[in-house]
Amino acid sequence: MPTWFQNQIRKAYLEKNSSKVKLLNQCWFLYRKKQTDY
């Protein structure tokens, strides 16, 4: 996981910003899925 992405997630968790955390998790899941498809 890229460092900038970890920072984004950590920041969202610290702010207790659940919608942002969900969004970031979905983005990461889709990104991972795309990587394994090829």
C-alpha positions as CSV (number, residue, x, y, z in Angstrom):
1,M,0.0,0.0,0.0
2,P,1.5,3.4,-1.0
3,T,2.6,5.7,1.8
4,W,0.4,8.6,0.8
5,F,-2.6,6.2,0.8
6,Q,-1.7,5.0,4.3
7,N,-1.5,8.6,5.5
8,Q,-5.0,9.4,4.0
9,I,-6.5,6.4,5.8
10,R,-4.8,7.2,9.1
11,K,-6.0,10.8,8.9
12,A,-9.5,9.7,8.1
13,Y,-9.5,7.3,11.1
14,L,-8.1,10.0,13.4
15,E,-10.9,12.4,12.3
16,K,-13.4,9.5,12.8
17,N,-14.5,10.3,9.2
18,S,-16.2,7.0,8.5
19,S,-17.5,8.0,5.1
20,K,-14.0,8.9,4.0
21,V,-12.6,5.6,5.4
22,K,-15.2,3.6,3.6
23,L,-14.5,5.5,0.3
24,L,-10.7,4.9,0.7
25,N,-11.3,1.2,1.5
26,Q,-13.4,0.8,-1.6
27,C,-10.8,2.5,-3.7
28,W,-8.1,0.3,-2.4
29,F,-10.2,-2.8,-2.8
30,L,-10.9,-1.9,-6.5
31,Y,-7.3,-1.1,-7.1
32,R,-6.2,-4.4,-5.7
33,K,-8.8,-6.3,-7.7
34,K,-7.6,-4.5,-10.9
35,Q,-4.0,-5.5,-10.1
36,T,-4.9,-9.2,-9.7
37,D,-7.0,-9.3,-12.9
38,Y,-4.1,-8.7,-15.2
